Amino acid sequence: MTNKHVKYNFFYIANPSRDVRANVIQTLACAKALNSSSLEAVIIIPKRSEIIESLFKDINPTYVTGINFANFFALLKKRSRIWNYLESTILSFAIGFTLLKKYKRSSKVFYCREFTVSFWLSMFQRILNAKLISEFHGLETEIPTKATETWFQPIIRFSEKYLFKHTSAIASFTNTFSKKIEKMGYLKKTDKKIKIVPLGVDETLFLPENRNKCKKELHLDLKKTYITYAGLTLSYRNIEKVLNTVKNTTSKKVFFLILGGTPDEVENLIKLSKEMKIEDSIRFFGKLDHSLVSKYYGASDVLIIPGTWHNDFPPLKLFEYMSAGRKIICPNLPVFKEILGTNGIYFSGNDFADKIENVIKKNKKYEVMEKNIYSISKNYTFTKKAEVISMIASELV
């Protein structure tokens, strides 16, 4: 299993949400890939909901029981994210107890994709006889959904710095983030803790498909040019920019499709589109099954990312778009350029509408872009991610 022939147990530890969101999709897909690899991973997740249990049943995870504050939140007039940290802290100790009880004597490698759980595991690595790989999705202090209470910020900053110092390895999705934390002085290049672990997409779900065939299956107009955005949530995604672009688009052949969003988000956007008098040029679908999402990608001419909540990490949808082999318009940020290179169509400031106007014109260079994008996507699968994680684990023991 390793170059040193050391026997160890590998644990993939995650804290997926109670309903189907991006972190659930990533956790499940990576867990499946790890189960199919040579690692023989033990998957540890909290017992959350029947939905999550039904999704994960085929990988036979080890469930740990924590305290669920979801119902308590409903009683509060103002929800505080501090409760999330408390919930994760309790979960961390439940995980630690399970590990000590079932795997006391064995050497262990943890791969953890949750900040608070990683922090507590890093404090008890010696007791648990383990090495810890912490997956970062950005600096905790910069995540927009973190706790906003002023008095709590020093605690988050301390936890962040402690974890960077004491974790055995840091899994970063991009070099962009690695350079940032080195520049901030959290780590030095000589520490050699940072490992690039690619984000992935389930290559069996998203594949290039014939555009007109997909249009026919979805009962879409073959003569129209479809521009599509997809996301499980529409918050922090700059969807207002899309609506303004719809309003300013002169071609009647262009039609916009918005996939995903919560019922409230979709309802508000439909109302706004009617107020802007653009409802005949845009359609909102809400959440769809992945098989349908893939068809809409196939029917699309252009796939768009009008905004992102974090400048250091690409959204999961980017890799779905790439696997579909379609032209991609996204923000002019280093994190996108690191992945797409010259094959992305980048917008800055207010030229989003101009980029769309240009890309819908017939141009052979865009056809080449689509082929290149699909080729690049093969480096960003969960199978690849599992391979990289396996190599890092082998180096640590």
C-alpha positions as CSV (number, residue, x, y, z in Angstrom):
1,M,0.0,0.0,0.0
2,T,2.9,2.3,0.7
3,N,6.6,2.6,-0.3
4,K,7.5,1.8,3.3
5,H,5.3,-1.2,3.5
6,V,3.7,0.3,6.7
7,K,0.3,-0.9,7.5
8,Y,-2.1,1.8,8.4
9,N,-5.8,2.7,8.4
10,F,-7.0,5.5,6.2
11,F,-10.0,7.6,7.3
12,Y,-12.0,10.0,5.2
13,I,-13.8,12.4,7.6
14,A,-16.5,14.8,6.4
15,N,-19.4,16.8,7.8
16,P,-22.0,16.9,4.9
17,S,-25.0,19.1,5.3
18,R,-28.5,17.7,6.1
19,D,-29.8,18.1,2.5
20,V,-28.2,17.8,-0.9
21,R,-25.8,20.6,-1.5
22,A,-22.4,20.9,-3.2
23,N,-20.5,19.6,-0.1
24,V,-22.7,16.5,0.0
25,I,-22.1,15.8,-3.7
26,Q,-18.3,16.2,-3.3
27,T,-18.1,14.1,-0.2
28,L,-20.1,11.3,-1.7
29,A,-18.2,11.3,-5.0
30,C,-14.8,11.4,-3.3
31,A,-15.8,8.7,-0.8
32,K,-16.9,6.4,-3.7
33,A,-13.6,7.0,-5.5
34,L,-11.6,6.3,-2.4
35,N,-13.6,3.1,-1.8
36,S,-12.6,2.0,-5.3
37,S,-8.9,2.8,-4.7
38,S,-6.2,0.8,-3.0
39,L,-6.7,2.8,0.3
40,E,-9.7,0.8,1.5
41,A,-10.9,4.0,3.2
42,V,-13.1,4.1,6.3
43,I,-15.6,6.8,5.7
44,I,-16.7,8.7,8.8
45,I,-19.7,11.1,8.7
46,P,-22.3,12.3,11.2
47,K,-25.7,10.7,11.3
48,R,-27.6,13.6,9.8
49,S,-30.9,12.8,8.0
50,E,-32.6,10.0,6.1
51,I,-31.7,11.8,2.8
52,I,-28.0,11.6,3.6
53,E,-28.2,8.0,4.8
54,S,-29.9,6.9,1.6
55,L,-27.3,8.6,-0.5
56,F,-24.4,7.1,1.4
57,K,-25.8,3.6,2.1
58,D,-23.8,2.0,-0.8
59,I,-20.4,3.0,0.7
60,N,-21.2,1.7,4.1
61,P,-19.9,4.6,6.2
62,T,-19.2,4.6,9.9
63,Y,-21.7,7.0,11.4
64,V,-21.0,9.0,14.5
65,T,-23.7,10.8,16.5
66,G,-23.5,14.5,17.3
67,I,-25.9,17.0,18.6
68,N,-28.2,18.5,15.9
69,F,-28.9,22.2,16.5
70,A,-31.1,22.5,13.4
71,N,-34.4,22.5,15.3
72,F,-33.0,24.8,17.9
73,F,-32.1,27.3,15.2
74,A,-35.7,27.6,14.3
75,L,-36.5,29.0,17.7
76,L,-34.0,31.8,17.4
77,K,-34.9,35.1,15.8
78,K,-31.4,35.5,14.6
79,R,-29.3,32.5,13.7
80,S,-25.7,32.6,14.8
81,R,-23.0,30.6,13.0
82,I,-21.3,30.1,16.3
83,W,-23.7,27.1,16.8
84,N,-22.2,25.5,13.8
85,Y,-18.7,25.5,15.4
86,L,-20.1,24.1,18.6
87,E,-21.9,21.4,16.7
88,S,-18.7,20.5,14.8
89,T,-16.7,20.5,18.1
90,I,-19.1,18.0,19.7
91,L,-18.9,15.9,16.5
92,S,-15.1,16.1,16.7
93,F,-15.0,14.5,20.1
94,A,-17.5,11.8,19.0
95,I,-15.2,11.0,16.1
96,G,-12.2,10.9,18.4
97,F,-14.0,8.5,20.8
98,T,-15.0,6.2,17.9
99,L,-11.4,6.1,16.6
100,L,-9.9,5.3,20.0
101,K,-12.5,2.6,20.7
102,K,-12.3,0.8,17.3
103,Y,-8.8,1.6,16.0
104,K,-6.7,2.2,19.1
105,R,-3.5,0.5,18.2
106,S,-3.2,1.0,14.5
107,S,-1.4,3.8,12.7
108,K,-3.8,6.2,11.0
109,V,-4.0,8.8,8.3
110,F,-7.0,11.2,8.5
111,Y,-8.2,13.1,5.5
112,C,-10.6,15.7,6.9
113,R,-12.6,18.2,4.8
114,E,-14.2,20.2,7.7
115,F,-12.3,23.1,9.4
116,T,-13.5,22.7,13.0
117,V,-13.1,18.9,13.0
118,S,-9.6,19.3,11.5
119,F,-8.7,21.7,14.2
120,W,-9.6,19.4,17.1
121,L,-8.0,16.3,15.4
122,S,-4.8,18.3,14.9
123,M,-4.7,18.8,18.7
124,F,-4.9,15.1,19.4
125,Q,-2.9,13.5,16.6
126,R,-0.4,11.9,19.0
127,I,-3.1,10.4,21.3
128,L,-4.8,9.0,18.2
129,N,-1.5,7.8,16.6
130,A,-2.3,9.6,13.4
131,K,-1.2,11.9,10.7
132,L,-3.7,14.6,9.5
133,I,-4.4,15.9,6.0
134,S,-6.6,19.0,6.3
135,E,-8.6,20.0,3.2
136,F,-9.0,23.8,3.0
137,H,-11.9,25.4,1.1
138,G,-10.5,28.9,1.7
139,L,-9.5,30.8,4.8
140,E,-12.1,30.4,7.5
141,T,-11.8,34.1,8.3
142,E,-12.9,35.0,4.7
143,I,-15.8,32.6,4.2
144,P,-19.0,34.8,4.0
145,T,-21.1,32.3,5.9
146,K,-18.8,32.2,9.0
147,A,-19.8,33.6,12.3
148,T,-19.8,37.4,12.2
149,E,-19.7,38.2,15.9
150,T,-16.7,40.5,16.5
151,W,-15.7,38.8,19.8
152,F,-15.5,35.4,18.0
153,Q,-13.1,36.5,15.2
154,P,-9.8,36.1,17.3
155,I,-10.9,32.5,18.1
156,I,-11.3,31.7,14.4
157,R,-8.0,33.3,13.6
158,F,-6.2,31.4,16.3
159,S,-7.8,28.1,15.2
160,E,-6.8,28.8,11.6
161,K,-3.1,29.5,12.5
162,Y,-2.9,26.6,14.8
163,L,-4.3,24.2,12.2
164,F,-1.8,25.4,9.5
165,K,1.1,24.9,12.0
166,H,0.1,21.5,13.4
167,T,-1.6,19.6,10.6
168,S,0.6,17.1,8.8
169,A,-0.4,18.2,5.3
170,I,-2.7,20.8,3.7
171,A,-4.8,19.8,0.8
172,S,-5.3,22.8,-1.4
173,F,-7.4,22.8,-4.6
174,T,-5.2,25.4,-6.3
175,N,-1.8,27.0,-6.4
176,T,-3.5,30.3,-6.1
177,F,-4.5,29.5,-2.5
178,S,-1.1,28.0,-1.7
179,K,0.7,31.2,-2.8
180,K,-1.7,33.3,-0.8
181,I,-1.2,31.5,2.5
182,E,2.6,31.6,1.9
183,K,2.4,35.3,1.2
184,M,0.4,35.8,4.4
185,G,3.2,34.1,6.4
186,Y,1.0,31.2,7.6
187,L,3.5,28.8,6.0
188,K,6.8,28.8,4.2
189,K,7.6,27.0,1.0
190,T,10.2,25.0,2.9
191,D,7.5,23.6,5.1
192,K,6.4,21.5,2.2
193,K,3.0,20.9,3.8
194,I,0.9,22.2,0.9
195,K,-0.3,19.5,-1.5
196,I,-2.4,20.2,-4.5
197,V,-5.4,18.0,-4.5
198,P,-7.6,18.6,-7.5
199,L,-11.3,19.3,-7.2
200,G,-13.3,16.8,-9.2
201,V,-16.4,15.9,-11.1
202,D,-18.1,12.6,-11.5
203,E,-17.1,11.9,-15.1
204,T,-20.0,9.3,-15.4
205,L,-22.6,12.1,-14.9
206,F,-21.3,14.9,-17.1
207,L,-20.2,14.1,-20.6
208,P,-20.2,16.0,-23.9
209,E,-23.5,15.4,-25.7
210,N,-24.9,16.4,-29.1
211,R,-26.3,19.8,-28.8
212,N,-29.3,19.5,-31.1
213,K,-30.2,16.0,-29.7
214,C,-30.3,17.5,-26.2
215,K,-32.4,20.4,-27.4
216,K,-34.9,18.0,-28.9
217,E,-35.1,15.8,-25.8
218,L,-35.7,18.9,-23.7
219,H,-38.2,20.4,-26.2
220,L,-36.0,23.5,-26.7
221,D,-36.0,25.6,-29.8
222,L,-33.3,24.4,-32.2
223,K,-32.8,27.9,-33.6
224,K,-32.1,29.6,-30.3
225,T,-28.7,30.0,-28.6
226,Y,-28.9,28.9,-24.9
227,I,-26.8,30.4,-22.2
228,T,-26.9,28.5,-19.0
229,Y,-26.0,29.0,-15.3
230,A,-26.3,26.1,-12.8
231,G,-25.8,26.0,-9.1
232,L,-27.4,24.4,-6.0
233,T,-27.7,27.9,-4.5
234,L,-28.0,31.4,-6.1
235,S,-26.6,33.2,-3.1
236,Y,-23.3,35.1,-3.6
237,R,-23.4,34.2,-7.3
238,N,-24.1,37.6,-8.8
239,I,-27.2,36.4,-10.6
240,E,-28.4,40.0,-10.9
241,K,-25.6,40.5,-13.4
242,V,-27.2,37.8,-15.6
243,L,-30.7,39.5,-15.4
244,N,-29.2,42.9,-16.4
245,T,-27.4,41.1,-19.3
246,V,-30.7,39.6,-20.4
247,K,-32.3,43.0,-20.4
248,N,-29.5,44.5,-22.5
249,T,-29.2,41.6,-25.0
250,T,-30.6,42.7,-28.4
251,S,-30.7,39.3,-30.1
252,K,-34.0,37.5,-29.9
253,K,-32.3,34.2,-30.6
254,V,-30.6,34.2,-27.2
255,F,-32.3,32.6,-24.3
256,F,-31.0,32.2,-20.7
257,L,-31.5,29.1,-18.5
258,I,-31.0,29.3,-14.7
259,L,-30.8,25.9,-13.1
260,G,-30.8,25.4,-9.3
261,G,-31.6,27.7,-6.3
262,T,-33.8,27.3,-3.3
263,P,-37.6,27.8,-3.8
264,D,-37.4,31.3,-2.2
265,E,-34.5,32.3,-4.4
266,V,-36.3,31.1,-7.6
267,E,-39.5,32.8,-6.6
268,N,-37.7,36.1,-6.0
269,L,-35.9,36.0,-9.3
270,I,-39.0,35.1,-11.3
271,K,-40.7,38.2,-9.7
272,L,-37.7,40.4,-10.5
273,S,-37.6,39.1,-14.1
274,K,-41.2,40.1,-14.5
275,E,-40.5,43.5,-13.1
276,M,-37.7,43.9,-15.5
277,K,-39.9,42.6,-18.4
278,I,-37.4,40.0,-19.4
279,E,-39.5,36.9,-18.5
280,D,-39.8,35.9,-22.2
281,S,-36.0,35.6,-22.5
282,I,-35.1,33.7,-19.3
283,R,-36.4,30.6,-17.5
284,F,-35.8,29.4,-13.9
285,F,-35.9,25.7,-13.1
286,G,-35.0,25.3,-9.4
287,K,-33.2,22.1,-8.4
288,L,-33.0,19.4,-11.0
289,D,-31.7,15.8,-11.1
290,H,-28.1,15.5,-12.3
291,S,-29.2,13.6,-15.4
292,L,-31.4,16.6,-16.4
293,V,-28.7,19.1,-15.6
294,S,-26.3,17.2,-17.8
295,K,-28.9,17.4,-20.7
296,Y,-29.2,21.2,-20.2
297,Y,-25.4,21.5,-20.3
298,G,-25.5,19.5,-23.6
299,A,-28.2,21.8,-25.1
300,S,-26.3,24.9,-24.1
301,D,-24.0,27.0,-26.3
302,V,-22.4,28.8,-23.4
303,L,-22.1,28.0,-19.7
304,I,-21.6,31.0,-17.4
305,I,-20.2,31.8,-13.9
306,P,-21.3,35.4,-13.3
307,G,-19.7,35.5,-9.8
308,T,-18.1,33.4,-7.1
309,W,-18.2,33.6,-3.3
310,H,-14.4,32.9,-3.0
311,N,-11.6,34.2,-5.2
312,D,-9.1,31.5,-4.3
313,F,-11.2,28.4,-5.1
314,P,-13.2,27.5,-8.2
315,P,-16.8,26.4,-7.7
316,L,-17.8,22.8,-8.4
317,K,-19.9,23.9,-11.3
318,L,-16.7,24.8,-13.3
319,F,-15.7,21.2,-13.5
320,E,-19.1,20.1,-14.5
321,Y,-19.1,22.7,-17.2
322,M,-15.6,21.5,-18.4
323,S,-16.7,17.9,-18.4
324,A,-19.7,18.9,-20.6
325,G,-17.2,20.4,-23.1
326,R,-18.9,23.8,-23.6
327,K,-17.6,27.4,-23.8
328,I,-17.2,29.0,-20.4
329,I,-17.5,32.6,-19.4
330,C,-16.2,33.3,-15.9
331,P,-14.6,36.1,-13.8
332,N,-11.1,37.3,-14.7
333,L,-9.4,35.8,-11.6
334,P,-6.2,33.8,-11.2
335,V,-8.0,30.8,-9.9
336,F,-10.0,30.3,-13.1
337,K,-6.9,31.1,-15.3
338,E,-4.9,28.5,-13.4
339,I,-7.4,25.8,-14.5
340,L,-8.6,27.0,-17.9
341,G,-5.6,28.9,-19.2
342,T,-6.3,30.4,-22.6
343,N,-9.4,28.4,-23.0
344,G,-11.6,30.5,-20.7
345,I,-13.6,33.6,-21.7
346,Y,-12.9,36.0,-18.9
347,F,-14.9,39.1,-18.0
348,S,-13.9,42.0,-15.8
349,G,-16.1,44.6,-14.3
350,N,-19.0,45.5,-16.6
351,D,-18.0,43.7,-19.8
352,F,-19.9,40.5,-19.0
353,A,-22.6,41.3,-21.5
354,D,-20.0,42.2,-24.2
355,K,-18.4,38.8,-23.7
356,I,-21.7,37.0,-24.2
357,E,-22.4,39.1,-27.4
358,N,-19.0,38.1,-28.7
359,V,-19.1,34.4,-27.9
360,I,-22.5,33.7,-29.5
361,K,-21.0,34.7,-32.9
362,K,-19.8,31.9,-35.1
363,N,-16.1,31.5,-34.6
364,K,-13.9,28.5,-35.1
365,K,-11.6,29.4,-32.1
366,Y,-14.5,28.8,-29.8
367,E,-15.0,25.3,-31.2
368,V,-11.3,24.6,-30.5
369,M,-11.9,26.0,-26.9
370,E,-14.6,23.4,-26.3
371,K,-12.4,20.5,-27.3
372,N,-9.5,21.8,-25.2
373,I,-11.8,22.4,-22.2
374,Y,-13.1,18.8,-22.3
375,S,-9.5,17.5,-22.6
376,I,-8.4,19.5,-19.5
377,S,-11.4,18.2,-17.5
378,K,-10.0,14.7,-17.5
379,N,-7.4,15.9,-15.0
380,Y,-10.2,17.0,-12.6
381,T,-12.1,13.9,-11.6
382,F,-12.7,12.2,-8.3
383,T,-10.7,9.2,-9.5
384,K,-7.7,11.5,-10.0
385,K,-8.4,13.1,-6.6
386,A,-8.4,9.7,-4.9
387,E,-5.1,8.8,-6.5
388,V,-3.5,12.1,-5.3
389,I,-4.8,11.6,-1.7
390,S,-3.5,8.0,-1.7
391,M,0.0,9.3,-2.7
392,I,0.0,11.9,0.1
393,A,-1.1,9.4,2.7
394,S,1.7,7.0,1.6
395,E,4.3,9.8,2.0
396,L,3.1,10.6,5.6
397,V,3.4,7.1,7.2
